[in-house]
Amino acid sequence: MNQTVNITLGGHLLEIRHEAYLMLRKYLEDIAGRFEGSPNKTELLADIEVGIADKLKEILATTGASIVSEAAVTTLISAMGSAYDIAEGKGSVPKESVQPSPNLRRRLFRDPDNKVIAGVCSGLAAYFGVDPAMVRIIFLLLFFFTGSSIIIYPILWIAVPYARTPAEKAQMHSGPVAGGL
């Protein structure tokens, strides 16, 4: 007989097989361990839980199952990446948190939350810690006086990655590095 457990994950109620629950709990503990010492650990983990719950609901809808199985958790982990991947920003978490963290290395990303066209100006603003309107004005001035922004903007649009995960968002908004994860 397969024992099931009812859990609330990221605000979603899920019925999950006991063995799958143990796998998922271990995965979440590993992720929590990767963010140990981060001042915004609670927010990051909450966002990751919502992403995991959404992904599990998607897997259940695709398979037509109503109970989360070990195979569904394995599929989830494969799709989202390891705890290390998520902490390093290489995993796939749909919901993001933008709280800065002194433990993360600052990186340039395009900002999906404050974009007008592609998020280049808002990403630059987050990286340099200035108002996005100022960066947009600079790009407009460069366009009208030199025309150079018509070349620079598309190059940055292509070259600068989009901040998709909580770790990438934190890196985009973080201050100087005090250490590493």
N, C-alpha and C positions, 0 to 999 in steps of 0.2 A: 504494500500500500504506500502511495506517495503522499507525504505530509505537505501541506501548503501553509503559507504564512501570509497574512494581509499586512502590507506596509504602506506607509505614506512617504513618498519620495518626491521632493520638489513640488509638494502640493498636490500630487497625483496619488490616488489610491490604487495599488497594484496587488494582485494575488500572484504569489510566486512560490515555486516549489522550494522546499527547505534546502536542498543541496544548492539550488541556484541562488537562494538568499545568502548562503554562506560564501559563495563565490563573489557575489555582488558586495557583501559587507567587507570582504578582504580587499577588493578592488578600491572601494571608497576609503578604507583605512590606509591603503598605500598612497592614494592621492592626497589624503590629509597629511600624511607624513612628509610628502614632498613640499608642502606649503608651511611646515612647522617653522615658527619664528617670523612669519610674514604678518605684518600688522593688519592686513585685510583678509586674513585666512577665512574668517567666517563668511564674508560676502562671496569670496571666490568659491568656496565649497557649496554655498547655497546655489550659486549660478550653475556650477557643475552638476549638482543634483537635479536641477530643473532640466538641464541638457540630457542627462542620462534618462530621466523619466520620459522625456519627449521621444528620445531614440527608442526606448523600450516599447512605448506605445506604437511607434511607427513599425517596429519589428513585429509586434503582435498583430497589427492591422495587415501587414504584408503576408504573414503566415496564416492568418485566420484563427490563431490561438487566442484563448482567453486567460491563460495562466502562463506566467513567465517561466520558461524552462532553462535548464543548464545551457542548451544550445543557443537560446536567445541571449543569455548573458555572455557567452563566448562570442557571438556575433557582435554584440554591443562593444565588447572590449576590442575586438578586431577593428571595428569601424572608428571608435574614438581614440584608440591608441593606448599605450601603457600609461601608468601613472607618471613616469618620467617624461613621456611625450607631451602629456597635458601640462605638466609643470613648466616644460621648456617652450610651450607654445606650438608644438608640432602636432598636437592632437586636434580633434574636432569637437568643439563644444559650442552649441548654437547660441546660448545666452552669454552675455558678457558683463563683466564688472570693470569699472574704470578707476578704481581706487588706486592711487599711487603707492608704490612700495619702495623703500630705500634698499631692499635686498635684491632688486632686479636691475639689470643693466639697461640703460636707456637705449632705445632703438627707434629708428624712423619708420613709421607705418602710415598708411592712409587711414583716416579716421571715418568709419562708417556712420557714426552717431551724429556727427556735426558737419556732414558734407553738404555742399551745394551742387557740385558737378561730380567729382570723383573722390573727394576727401583729401586731395593733395594739400591744399592750403590749411585745412584744419589739422591735418597730420603734422605739418611743419610747425604750426602754432603750438600744438601739444608738445612736440619735441623741444622747442625753444622756450616754452613756458610763457607765450605771449597770447594776446587776443587774436582769434582767427580773422576778425575783421581787419586787423592791421596787416596781416599777411596777404589778404585778398586785395587790399588797397595797394600794397607794394606791387603785386602782380599786375594790377590795372595800370599803375604808373609806368611800370616797365613796358607794358604793351603799347601805351600811347606815346611814350618818349623814345623807346628804342626798338620796340617790336620783339624783343628777345623772349618775352614770356610766352609768345605763341609757339616757340620751340621748346622752352624749358618745361612748361606745364605738361605737354604730352609725353615727354621723356620721363618725367617724374611719375606720371600716371602709369606708365608701363613698368618702370624700374622699381618703384616702391611698392612693397606688398601691402595688402589689405589686412588690418588688424581684425582677426576673426575670433580668437580665443580670449578668455580672461587674462591669461598670462601675457599675451601680446598687447592687450589693452593696458595692462599694468606697466609693461615695459615702455609703451608709448608715452605714458604720463609720469613715469618715475623720475626721481631725482638722481643725483650722483650715486654711484655704486659704493655701498658700504661693505659688501661681501657678495657672495653668490649663493644660489640655491643649492 
